[in-house]
Amino acid sequence: MKRVLFALPLLVMASSAFAAGLTVTNNSGLPFDELSASPAGKNTFGANLMDGIKEGALDNGKTVAIAALPDGMYDFKVSAPDEGILCTISNVEVKGSKVEFTAELGKTCK
């Protein structure tokens, strides 16, 4: 019985890590409190991909794992209400379960 109880927390941790499948690095110069995605050019933004992630976890210069997205090109709606930011960054590539918002992408935030 002790072995089962010991293994249970490891299974929960492993499934949690697997569920958060996209690694996002923010070097855009902007803070991200909320992030939603749409296939590029479709304007069909879904739910906040950072739901349940604490505020400030994806400020400029930080990396965090969020909800999974398949590889492809996306438009991202970025929100940081306390800083007055609500914009869209278009044509961002997600590849290998990773995405980086660069300073150049941050400048395109409309």
C-alpha positions as CSV (number, residue, x, y, z in Angstrom):
1,M,0.0,0.0,0.0
2,K,2.9,2.4,0.8
3,R,4.2,1.9,-2.7
4,V,0.9,2.9,-4.3
5,L,0.7,6.0,-2.1
6,F,4.2,7.0,-3.0
7,A,3.6,6.5,-6.7
8,L,0.4,8.5,-6.8
9,P,2.0,12.0,-6.3
10,L,4.6,11.1,-9.0
11,L,1.8,10.2,-11.5
12,V,0.0,13.5,-10.7
13,M,3.2,15.5,-11.2
14,A,3.9,13.7,-14.5
15,S,0.5,14.2,-15.9
16,S,0.5,17.9,-14.9
17,A,3.8,18.5,-16.6
18,F,2.5,16.7,-19.7
19,A,-0.7,18.7,-19.8
20,A,1.2,22.0,-19.9
21,G,2.7,21.4,-23.3
22,L,3.9,24.7,-24.7
23,T,7.0,26.5,-23.5
24,V,6.6,30.3,-23.9
25,T,9.6,32.7,-23.7
26,N,8.7,36.3,-23.4
27,N,11.4,38.7,-24.7
28,S,8.9,41.1,-26.2
29,G,9.4,43.9,-23.8
30,L,5.8,43.5,-22.7
31,P,4.3,41.8,-19.7
32,F,1.8,39.0,-20.4
33,D,-0.9,38.2,-17.9
34,E,-3.3,36.6,-20.4
35,L,-2.6,35.0,-23.7
36,S,-5.0,33.5,-26.2
37,A,-4.4,32.1,-29.6
38,S,-6.0,31.9,-33.0
39,P,-4.8,30.3,-36.2
40,A,-3.1,33.1,-38.1
41,G,-5.5,35.4,-39.9
42,K,-8.7,33.6,-38.6
43,N,-9.5,36.0,-35.6
44,T,-11.0,33.0,-33.6
45,F,-9.3,33.5,-30.3
46,G,-9.9,30.8,-27.7
47,A,-9.7,30.8,-23.9
48,N,-6.8,32.2,-21.9
49,L,-3.9,29.8,-22.3
50,M,-2.4,31.1,-19.0
51,D,-5.5,30.2,-17.0
52,G,-4.3,29.2,-13.5
53,I,-0.8,30.7,-13.9
54,K,0.0,33.4,-11.5
55,E,0.2,37.1,-12.5
56,G,3.8,38.1,-13.4
57,A,4.9,34.6,-14.4
58,L,5.4,35.7,-18.0
59,D,6.7,39.2,-17.6
60,N,9.4,40.2,-20.0
61,G,12.5,37.9,-19.8
62,K,10.6,35.0,-18.3
63,T,9.7,31.5,-19.6
64,V,6.7,29.4,-18.5
65,A,4.9,26.2,-19.6
66,I,1.2,26.8,-20.6
67,A,-1.6,24.9,-22.2
68,A,-0.6,22.9,-25.3
69,L,-0.8,24.2,-28.9
70,P,0.0,22.2,-32.0
71,D,2.9,23.5,-34.2
72,G,1.8,26.1,-36.7
73,M,1.4,29.9,-37.2
74,Y,-0.8,31.8,-34.8
75,D,-2.0,35.2,-33.9
76,F,-1.8,35.9,-30.1
77,K,-4.0,38.2,-28.1
78,V,-1.9,39.6,-25.3
79,S,-3.4,41.3,-22.2
80,A,-1.9,42.9,-19.1
81,P,-4.7,45.0,-17.8
82,D,-2.8,46.6,-14.9
83,E,-0.3,47.9,-17.4
84,G,-3.0,49.0,-19.9
85,I,-1.9,46.4,-22.5
86,L,-4.3,44.7,-24.9
87,C,-3.0,43.9,-28.3
88,T,-2.5,41.3,-31.0
89,I,0.8,39.9,-32.1
90,S,0.3,38.3,-35.5
91,N,2.0,35.5,-37.4
92,V,4.0,33.9,-34.6
93,E,5.4,30.4,-35.2
94,V,4.9,27.6,-32.7
95,K,7.4,24.9,-33.4
96,G,8.5,21.9,-31.3
97,S,6.1,22.9,-28.5
98,K,8.0,26.2,-28.1
99,V,7.4,29.8,-28.9
100,E,9.5,32.9,-28.3
101,F,8.1,36.4,-28.4
102,T,11.0,38.5,-29.5
103,A,11.5,42.3,-29.2
104,E,10.6,42.6,-32.9
105,L,7.3,40.8,-32.3
106,G,6.6,43.1,-29.3
107,K,7.0,46.1,-31.5
108,T,4.2,44.8,-33.8
109,C,1.7,44.6,-30.9
110,K,-1.4,46.3,-32.3
